[in-house]
Amino acid sequence: MFGLRAFPPRGHLFSFLFIFTLSLLYLSVSMQISISSTLPPQNLHVFQAKRASFKCRQSPLNPLVSSTELTRHHLSNLDKLLQKTNQTDPELEPVTKAPSNWSKGKGLLQGLNLSRIWPGMSAAEEMSPRHLNRLKRLLSKTMEYSPRNNLGSRWREYHGCNDWSGLLDPLDENLRREVVRYGEFVQAAYHGFHSNPAMSTDEAPSSRNVSLPERSYKVTKSLYATSSVGLPKWVDDVAPNLGWMTQRSSWIGFVAVCDDQREIQRMGRRDIVIALRGTATWLEWTENFRAQLVQISESDDPTQKVECGFLSLHKTPGAHVPSLAESVVEEVQRLIEMYRGDNLSITITGHSLGAALSLLVADEISSCAPQVPPIAVFSFGGPKVGNKGFVDRLNEKNVKVLRIVNNQDLITKVPGVFIGEGSDSEQQGESLTSVFNVLENINPWAYSHVGTELRVDTKMSPYLKLNADMACCHDLEAYLHLVDGFLSMDCPFRSNAKRSLAKLIHYQKSNVKQLYTVRTLKEGIALASQSSPAQM
């Protein structure tokens, strides 16, 4: 009945106790059903009263121990036997002890721990705060990752040559690992900035140390972005010393290259990574709100437009540093020349503002050399950057973009209005399409998203509150947590997620369910000691 032939034997005693207990359960339930169904309705209440009085009597063979206590005792012994058996298998977690508050049927199934036979039954229990061993592992500072498989000849597919077709829903294991890995490069950019946010306005910046998530990569270039909020000319004439208030350069990311032969062999190529952090200074926030679309300076097509503030951060040089666009082009050209003959790829990754700048960087370097390696963008929580003309420009240059988007993240819905997203000729009639095309050319707010979308949802996480606030829904660590647990759009959070919860609870404690934060404090589990401002 329960498929015992498929269950591997663990000794005669185990088999006997297992079958005997299941038989008692089955016999008890069967008798109750059969008696209730065969007795006449007028006699049924008499039988129920007799059965209740029978339950209160003690066993004549053992008047001091009730039958319920005897059952608990037997199942406790069975549980001990299962624990001793599992100790020989290091892959199995300790068997959960039988609970003290037994209920009909349910207590017997819990005591037998049938989730070991049918793994699907254990998913909800393993994600419960009562499962202390798993909680301790998830709260450990030591990061665990999905299997690091050999990408080999399929690396172009994971890099987006087919727009990640067939890899997103359900999410491919290797792609999940790659997405989380690139997200951690952005985390390194955040930490690199917050560890030393100050930058002198009188001299060129010195070299900066960046703690990369992988030793197989080395940083080759620091990148800077300059915020430039223009003031009227008469203000400059009256107060020429206000330049420090209207223009400021800040470290925004880095260029790194894979320099380990074993990792190069695993990935199938030598990878160049460009990682960009999100908004961190008040001048950068000011640039974010300069949301009018302007024409790309290098484009002869007046319909190709991007957001004014993003383009300013990308193109403006500082007093002692070149512009972000100039720095990236120079370094990519140098690396292409240095590794001429190698199989190369360029991966640009960023969060929030960094996600927006990633698209501008990809557009910039896509034509910086005669034969540019394949370019892919992995963006987290990115806003809209340009109009449909800009989207077409990137598609013509064969720039591949994977946008990781949280359903509850408002930043991914701004700036602009719906017109830019509703002009697909396959979804609209010909008359509506022509109207939308005209509006896109004249409307300064007609933004469009670019690339392929991987959509996650805060509500799918068993650890985060359903009403998590905006900061949590946009936080990069929350994004990586959701990607690590994502299976598909119609499946729950995977029970064998690898990523530690320590940083998530440290950064977003108020948005994590109280059951987990209370258990964390109760057990005295140490959380990540590092802190950083909100990542936007």
C-alpha positions as CSV (number, residue, x, y, z in Angstrom):
1,M,0.0,0.0,0.0
2,F,2.8,2.4,0.8
3,G,5.3,1.1,-1.7
4,L,7.5,-0.8,0.9
5,R,9.3,-2.7,-1.9
6,A,10.9,0.5,-3.0
7,F,12.1,1.2,0.5
8,P,15.6,-0.2,1.3
9,P,15.6,-2.7,4.3
10,R,17.5,-1.6,7.4
11,G,17.3,-4.8,9.4
12,H,14.6,-7.2,10.5
13,L,13.8,-5.2,13.7
14,F,13.3,-2.0,11.8
15,S,11.0,-3.7,9.2
16,F,9.0,-5.4,11.8
17,L,8.4,-2.3,13.9
18,F,7.7,-0.2,10.9
19,I,5.1,-2.6,9.3
20,F,3.6,-3.4,12.7
21,T,3.0,0.3,13.6
22,L,1.6,1.1,10.2
23,S,-0.7,-1.9,10.4
24,L,-2.0,-0.7,13.8
25,L,-2.7,2.7,12.4
26,Y,-4.5,1.3,9.3
27,L,-6.5,-1.2,11.4
28,S,-7.6,1.5,13.8
29,V,-8.7,3.9,11.1
30,S,-10.4,1.1,9.1
31,M,-12.4,-0.2,12.1
32,Q,-13.6,3.3,12.9
33,I,-14.7,3.9,9.4
34,S,-16.4,0.5,8.9
35,I,-18.2,0.6,12.3
36,S,-19.4,4.1,11.7
37,S,-20.7,3.1,8.3
38,T,-22.4,-0.2,9.3
39,L,-24.1,0.7,12.5
40,P,-27.7,1.9,12.3
41,P,-28.0,5.7,12.8
42,Q,-30.2,5.1,16.0
43,N,-27.4,3.0,17.6
44,L,-24.5,5.1,16.5
45,H,-24.6,7.4,19.6
46,V,-24.6,4.4,21.9
47,F,-21.5,3.0,20.3
48,Q,-19.7,6.4,20.5
49,A,-20.5,6.7,24.2
50,K,-19.2,3.2,24.8
51,R,-16.0,3.9,22.9
52,A,-15.4,7.1,24.9
53,S,-15.8,5.2,28.2
54,F,-13.5,2.4,26.9
55,K,-10.8,5.0,26.2
56,C,-10.7,6.0,29.8
57,R,-10.1,2.5,31.1
58,Q,-6.6,1.3,31.8
59,S,-5.1,-1.8,30.2
60,P,-5.7,-5.0,32.3
61,L,-2.2,-6.2,31.4
62,N,-0.5,-3.0,32.7
63,P,-2.9,-1.0,34.9
64,L,-0.3,1.7,35.6
65,V,0.4,2.7,32.0
66,S,-2.3,3.9,29.6
67,S,-2.4,2.6,26.0
68,T,-1.6,6.1,24.7
69,E,1.5,6.3,26.8
70,L,2.5,2.8,25.7
71,T,2.2,3.8,22.1
72,R,4.4,6.8,22.8
73,H,6.9,4.6,24.4
74,H,7.1,2.2,21.4
75,L,7.4,5.0,18.9
76,S,10.0,6.7,21.0
77,N,12.1,3.5,20.8
78,L,11.4,3.3,17.1
79,D,12.6,6.9,16.7
80,K,15.8,6.1,18.6
81,L,16.4,3.2,16.3
82,L,16.0,5.4,13.3
83,Q,18.4,7.9,14.7
84,K,21.1,5.2,15.3
85,T,20.6,3.9,11.8
86,N,20.9,7.3,10.2
87,Q,24.2,8.0,12.0
88,T,25.9,5.8,9.5
89,D,24.8,8.0,6.7
90,P,26.5,11.5,6.8
91,E,24.2,12.9,4.1
92,L,21.0,12.5,6.3
93,E,20.1,15.0,8.9
94,P,19.2,13.8,12.5
95,V,15.6,12.4,12.6
96,T,13.2,14.8,14.3
97,K,12.0,13.5,17.7
98,A,8.4,12.6,18.2
99,P,6.4,15.6,19.5
100,S,4.9,15.4,23.0
101,N,1.4,16.5,21.9
102,W,0.3,13.6,19.8
103,S,-2.9,13.9,17.7
104,K,-4.8,11.2,15.9
105,G,-3.0,9.8,12.8
106,K,-0.8,12.9,12.5
107,G,1.3,12.1,15.6
108,L,2.0,8.6,14.3
109,L,3.1,9.9,10.9
110,Q,5.4,12.5,12.5
111,G,6.9,9.8,14.8
112,L,7.6,7.6,11.9
113,N,9.2,10.5,10.1
114,L,7.9,9.4,6.7
115,S,9.4,12.5,5.0
116,R,12.6,10.4,4.7
117,I,10.7,8.1,2.4
118,W,8.8,10.8,0.5
119,P,11.1,13.8,0.3
120,G,8.3,16.1,-0.9
121,M,6.8,15.9,2.6
122,S,9.8,17.4,4.2
123,A,10.0,20.7,2.3
124,A,7.7,22.7,4.5
125,E,9.1,21.3,7.7
126,E,12.7,22.0,6.6
127,M,11.9,25.6,6.1
128,S,10.2,25.9,9.5
129,P,12.0,27.7,12.3
130,R,11.5,24.6,14.4
131,H,14.0,22.8,12.1
132,L,17.0,24.2,14.2
133,N,19.8,22.4,12.3
134,R,18.7,23.8,9.0
135,L,18.2,27.3,10.5
136,K,21.7,27.3,12.0
137,R,23.2,26.3,8.7
138,L,21.3,29.1,6.9
139,L,22.4,31.6,9.4
140,S,26.0,30.6,9.2
141,K,28.4,33.2,7.8
142,T,29.9,30.7,5.5
143,M,28.4,31.0,2.1
144,E,27.2,27.9,0.3
145,Y,26.5,27.7,-3.4
146,S,24.6,25.7,-5.9
147,P,26.8,23.1,-7.7
148,R,29.6,24.8,-9.8
149,N,29.2,22.7,-12.9
150,N,31.3,22.8,-16.0
151,L,29.7,25.1,-18.5
152,G,32.0,24.0,-21.3
153,S,30.5,24.4,-24.7
154,R,27.2,25.8,-23.3
155,W,28.7,29.0,-22.0
156,R,27.3,31.1,-24.8
157,E,23.8,29.8,-24.0
158,Y,24.2,30.9,-20.3
159,H,25.7,34.2,-21.5
160,G,22.5,34.9,-23.4
161,C,23.1,34.0,-27.0
162,N,19.5,32.7,-27.2
163,D,18.1,35.2,-24.8
164,W,18.1,32.5,-22.1
165,S,15.3,30.7,-23.8
166,G,14.2,27.6,-21.9
167,L,16.5,28.4,-18.8
168,L,14.2,30.8,-16.8
169,D,11.0,29.0,-16.0
170,P,11.9,26.6,-14.4
171,L,15.2,28.3,-13.5
172,D,18.2,26.3,-14.7
173,E,20.6,25.3,-11.8
174,N,23.7,26.6,-13.7
175,L,22.1,29.9,-14.6
176,R,21.0,30.4,-11.0
177,R,24.5,29.9,-9.9
178,E,25.8,32.4,-12.4
179,V,23.2,35.1,-11.6
180,V,24.0,34.9,-7.9
181,R,27.7,34.9,-8.6
182,Y,27.4,38.1,-10.6
183,G,25.2,39.7,-8.0
184,E,28.0,39.1,-5.4
185,F,30.4,41.2,-7.6
186,V,27.9,44.1,-7.2
187,Q,27.9,43.4,-3.4
188,A,31.7,43.8,-3.6
189,A,31.3,47.1,-5.3
190,Y,29.0,48.3,-2.5
191,H,31.4,47.2,0.2
192,G,34.3,48.8,-1.6
193,F,32.6,52.1,-1.7
194,H,31.1,52.1,1.9
195,S,34.5,51.1,3.3
196,N,36.0,54.4,2.0
197,P,33.3,56.7,0.5
198,A,35.4,59.9,0.8
199,M,37.3,61.2,-2.2
200,S,39.6,64.2,-2.4
201,T,38.6,67.1,-4.6
202,D,42.2,68.3,-4.9
203,E,44.1,65.3,-6.3
204,A,43.6,62.1,-8.2
205,P,42.3,59.1,-6.2
206,S,44.7,56.5,-5.0
207,S,44.3,52.8,-5.7
208,R,41.5,51.0,-3.9
209,N,41.3,47.5,-2.5
210,V,38.3,45.4,-3.4
211,S,37.4,42.2,-1.7
212,L,36.2,40.0,-4.6
213,P,33.8,37.1,-3.9
214,E,36.1,34.8,-6.0
215,R,39.9,34.5,-5.9
216,S,39.9,33.5,-9.6
217,Y,39.3,37.1,-10.6
218,K,41.5,40.1,-10.2
219,V,40.6,43.8,-10.3
220,T,42.3,45.7,-13.1
221,K,40.6,49.1,-13.0
222,S,38.6,51.3,-10.6
223,L,35.7,53.2,-12.1
224,Y,34.4,56.6,-11.1
225,A,31.1,58.4,-12.0
226,T,30.8,62.2,-11.7
227,S,27.5,63.8,-10.7
228,S,27.0,67.2,-12.3
229,V,24.0,69.3,-11.4
230,G,24.2,72.4,-13.6
231,L,23.3,75.8,-12.1
232,P,22.4,79.0,-14.1
233,K,25.4,80.9,-15.4
234,W,24.7,83.9,-13.1
235,V,25.1,81.7,-10.1
236,D,28.6,80.6,-11.3
237,D,29.5,84.3,-11.8
238,V,28.3,85.3,-8.3
239,A,29.5,82.3,-6.4
240,P,32.3,80.6,-8.4
241,N,33.3,78.4,-5.4
242,L,30.1,76.4,-5.4
243,G,31.5,73.8,-7.7
244,W,32.0,71.3,-5.0
245,M,28.2,71.4,-4.3
246,T,27.2,70.8,-7.9
247,Q,29.9,68.3,-9.2
248,R,31.4,65.4,-7.3
249,S,33.1,62.2,-8.5
250,S,32.7,59.0,-6.6
251,W,34.1,55.4,-6.8
252,I,31.3,53.4,-8.4
253,G,32.7,50.1,-9.4
254,F,35.5,48.1,-11.0
255,V,36.7,46.0,-13.9
256,A,37.9,42.5,-13.1
257,V,39.2,39.6,-15.2
258,C,39.3,35.9,-14.6
259,D,42.9,34.9,-14.2
260,D,42.6,31.3,-13.0
261,Q,43.1,28.6,-15.6
262,R,40.9,26.0,-13.9
263,E,38.0,28.5,-13.7
264,I,38.6,29.6,-17.3
265,Q,38.3,25.9,-18.3
266,R,35.2,25.4,-16.2
267,M,33.5,28.5,-17.7
268,G,34.6,27.8,-21.2
269,R,36.2,31.2,-21.7
270,R,38.0,34.1,-20.0
271,D,35.4,36.4,-18.5
272,I,35.8,40.2,-18.1
273,V,33.4,41.5,-15.4
274,I,32.3,45.2,-15.0
275,A,30.4,45.6,-11.7
276,L,28.6,48.9,-10.7
277,R,27.0,49.8,-7.4
278,G,23.7,51.6,-6.9
279,T,22.9,55.2,-5.7
280,A,24.9,56.2,-2.6
281,T,25.4,60.0,-2.6
282,W,22.9,62.8,-2.5
283,L,24.2,64.2,-5.8
284,E,23.6,60.8,-7.4
285,W,20.0,60.9,-6.1
286,T,19.7,64.3,-7.7
287,E,20.8,62.8,-11.0
288,N,18.2,60.0,-10.7
289,F,15.4,62.6,-10.7
290,R,16.6,64.3,-13.9
291,A,14.2,62.0,-15.8
292,Q,13.7,63.8,-19.1
293,L,14.7,61.8,-22.2
294,V,17.6,63.2,-24.2
295,Q,19.3,62.1,-27.4
296,I,22.4,59.9,-27.3
297,S,25.3,62.1,-28.4
298,E,27.0,59.5,-30.5
299,S,23.7,58.6,-32.3
300,D,22.6,60.1,-35.6
301,D,19.1,58.9,-34.9
302,P,17.1,61.5,-33.0
303,T,14.6,58.8,-31.8
304,Q,17.3,57.1,-29.7
305,K,17.0,58.6,-26.3
306,V,18.0,57.9,-22.7
307,E,17.4,59.4,-19.3
308,C,19.2,62.7,-18.8
309,G,20.6,62.0,-15.3
310,F,22.0,58.6,-16.2
311,L,23.7,59.9,-19.3
312,S,25.2,62.7,-17.3
313,L,26.7,60.3,-14.7
314,H,28.0,58.2,-17.6
315,K,29.6,60.9,-19.7
316,T,30.7,63.6,-17.3
317,P,34.5,63.7,-16.4
318,G,35.6,64.8,-13.0
319,A,38.4,67.2,-12.0
320,H,40.9,64.4,-11.6
321,V,39.2,61.3,-13.1
322,P,38.0,60.6,-16.7
323,S,34.3,59.9,-17.3
324,L,32.9,56.4,-16.6
325,A,32.4,55.9,-20.4
326,E,36.0,56.8,-21.2
327,S,37.5,54.6,-18.4
328,V,35.5,51.6,-19.4
329,V,36.3,51.8,-23.1
330,E,40.0,52.3,-22.4
331,E,40.2,49.3,-20.0
332,V,38.2,47.0,-22.2
333,Q,40.4,47.8,-25.2
334,R,43.5,47.1,-23.2
335,L,42.2,43.7,-22.0
336,I,41.0,42.6,-25.5
337,E,44.5,43.4,-26.8
338,M,46.2,41.7,-23.8
339,Y,44.3,38.5,-24.2
340,R,44.1,38.4,-28.0
341,G,43.6,34.8,-29.1
342,D,41.7,33.8,-26.0
343,N,38.0,33.0,-25.9
344,L,36.6,36.1,-24.2
345,S,33.3,37.3,-22.8
346,I,32.2,40.6,-21.3
347,T,29.7,40.6,-18.4
348,I,28.3,43.8,-17.0
349,T,26.4,43.6,-13.8
350,G,24.8,46.3,-11.6
351,H,22.0,47.0,-9.1
352,S,19.5,49.9,-9.2
353,L,21.5,52.9,-10.6
354,G,24.3,50.5,-11.4
355,A,21.8,48.5,-13.5
356,A,20.9,51.6,-15.5
357,L,24.5,52.5,-16.1
358,S,25.2,48.9,-17.1
359,L,23.1,49.4,-20.2
360,L,24.9,52.6,-21.1
361,V,28.3,50.9,-20.6
362,A,27.2,48.0,-22.8
363,D,26.2,50.4,-25.5
364,E,29.5,52.2,-25.2
365,I,31.8,49.2,-25.4
366,S,29.8,47.3,-28.0
367,S,31.6,49.3,-30.8
368,C,34.9,50.1,-29.1
369,A,36.9,47.5,-31.0
370,P,36.7,45.8,-34.4
371,Q,35.8,42.4,-32.9
372,V,34.2,42.9,-29.5
373,P,33.6,39.7,-27.4
374,P,30.0,38.7,-26.6
375,I,28.4,41.2,-24.2
376,A,25.8,40.3,-21.6
377,V,24.2,42.4,-18.9
378,F,22.9,40.9,-15.6
379,S,20.9,43.7,-13.9
380,F,19.2,43.7,-10.5
381,G,16.3,46.0,-9.7
382,G,17.0,48.3,-12.6
383,P,14.8,51.3,-13.6
384,K,13.9,52.1,-17.1
385,V,16.8,53.8,-19.0
386,G,15.7,54.8,-22.5
387,N,12.9,54.8,-25.0
388,K,12.1,52.1,-27.7
389,G,14.7,53.6,-30.0
390,F,17.4,52.9,-27.4
391,V,16.1,49.3,-27.0
392,D,16.3,48.8,-30.8
393,R,19.8,50.3,-30.7
394,L,21.0,47.7,-28.2
395,N,19.3,44.8,-30.0
396,E,21.0,45.9,-33.3
397,K,24.4,45.7,-31.5
398,N,23.5,42.2,-30.2
399,V,23.8,43.2,-26.5
400,K,22.1,40.6,-24.4
401,V,20.3,41.8,-21.2
402,L,18.8,39.7,-18.4
403,R,16.8,41.8,-16.0
404,I,16.1,40.3,-12.6
405,V,13.0,42.0,-11.3
406,N,11.0,41.7,-8.1
407,N,7.3,42.0,-8.4
408,Q,7.1,44.3,-5.4
409,D,10.0,46.6,-6.4
410,L,8.7,50.0,-7.4
411,I,12.1,51.2,-8.7
412,T,11.7,48.8,-11.7
413,K,8.6,50.6,-12.8
414,V,10.0,54.1,-13.1
415,P,10.6,56.5,-14.7
416,G,8.1,57.2,-17.5
417,V,4.6,56.2,-18.3
418,F,3.0,53.1,-19.7
419,I,3.2,54.2,-23.4
420,G,6.7,52.9,-24.0
421,E,5.7,49.4,-22.7
422,G,2.4,49.1,-24.6
423,S,3.6,49.6,-28.2
424,D,4.3,46.0,-29.3
425,S,2.6,45.5,-32.6
426,E,1.8,41.9,-31.7
427,Q,-0.3,43.0,-28.8
428,Q,-1.9,46.1,-30.3
429,G,-3.9,46.7,-33.4
430,E,-2.3,48.5,-36.4
431,S,-4.2,51.8,-35.7
432,L,-3.2,51.8,-32.0
433,T,0.4,50.9,-32.9
434,S,0.7,53.9,-35.2
435,V,-0.7,56.2,-32.5
436,F,1.8,54.8,-29.9
437,N,4.7,55.2,-32.3
438,V,3.8,58.9,-32.8
439,L,3.5,59.4,-29.0
440,E,6.9,57.7,-28.4
441,N,8.6,60.2,-30.7
442,I,7.1,63.3,-29.1
443,N,6.5,62.2,-25.5
444,P,9.5,62.9,-23.2
445,W,8.3,60.2,-20.8
446,A,7.8,57.2,-23.1
447,Y,10.3,54.8,-21.6
448,S,10.7,51.1,-22.4
449,H,12.4,48.2,-20.7
450,V,15.1,46.3,-22.5
451,G,16.1,42.6,-22.6
452,T,14.7,39.4,-21.1
453,E,13.1,39.3,-17.7
454,L,13.5,36.9,-14.8
455,R,10.7,37.9,-12.4
456,V,10.9,36.9,-8.7
457,D,8.5,37.7,-5.9
458,T,9.0,38.6,-2.2
459,K,5.8,36.8,-1.3
460,M,7.3,33.5,-2.4
461,S,10.0,33.6,0.3
462,P,9.0,31.7,3.5
463,Y,11.3,33.9,5.5
464,L,10.2,37.4,4.5
465,K,7.0,39.1,5.6
466,L,4.2,39.4,3.0
467,N,4.1,43.2,3.7
468,A,7.8,43.7,3.4
469,D,8.6,47.4,2.8
470,M,10.0,49.1,-0.3
471,A,13.6,49.1,1.0
472,C,13.5,45.3,1.4
473,C,11.9,44.7,-2.0
474,H,14.7,46.7,-3.6
475,D,17.6,45.5,-1.5
476,L,20.3,43.6,-3.4
477,E,20.7,40.9,-0.7
478,A,16.9,40.3,-0.8
479,Y,17.2,39.9,-4.6
480,L,20.0,37.3,-4.3
481,H,17.9,35.5,-1.6
482,L,14.9,35.3,-3.9
483,V,16.9,34.1,-6.9
484,D,18.7,31.4,-4.8
485,G,15.3,30.0,-3.8
486,F,13.5,30.5,-7.1
487,L,12.2,27.4,-8.9
488,S,9.6,28.7,-11.3
489,M,6.7,31.1,-11.3
490,D,4.2,28.5,-10.1
491,C,6.4,26.6,-7.6
492,P,7.2,27.4,-4.0
493,F,10.5,28.5,-2.6
494,R,13.0,25.6,-3.0
495,S,13.7,23.8,0.4
496,N,17.3,23.2,-0.4
497,A,18.3,26.9,-1.0
498,K,21.9,27.4,-0.3
499,R,22.3,31.1,0.5
500,S,22.9,32.2,4.1
501,L,20.2,34.2,5.9
502,A,22.7,36.0,8.1
503,K,23.0,39.1,5.9
504,L,19.3,39.2,5.0
505,I,18.4,39.3,8.7
506,H,21.1,41.8,9.5
507,Y,20.1,44.2,6.8
508,Q,16.3,43.6,6.8
509,K,15.5,42.3,10.3
510,S,12.2,44.2,10.4
511,N,11.1,42.5,7.2
512,V,12.0,39.0,8.2
513,K,9.3,36.9,9.9
514,Q,9.4,37.2,13.7
515,L,9.6,33.4,14.1
516,Y,13.1,33.4,12.6
517,T,14.4,36.5,14.3
518,V,13.2,35.3,17.7
519,R,14.7,31.9,17.2
520,T,18.0,33.5,16.1
521,L,18.1,35.6,19.3
522,K,17.1,32.7,21.4
523,E,19.8,30.4,20.1
524,G,22.4,33.2,20.2
525,I,23.4,32.6,16.6
526,A,25.9,35.3,15.5
527,L,24.9,37.3,12.5
528,A,27.0,39.2,10.0
529,S,28.9,42.0,11.7
530,Q,29.2,44.1,8.6
531,S,26.7,46.9,8.0
532,S,26.0,49.2,5.1
533,P,23.5,51.8,4.2
534,A,20.5,51.0,2.1
535,Q,21.4,49.8,-1.3
536,M,19.4,51.7,-3.9
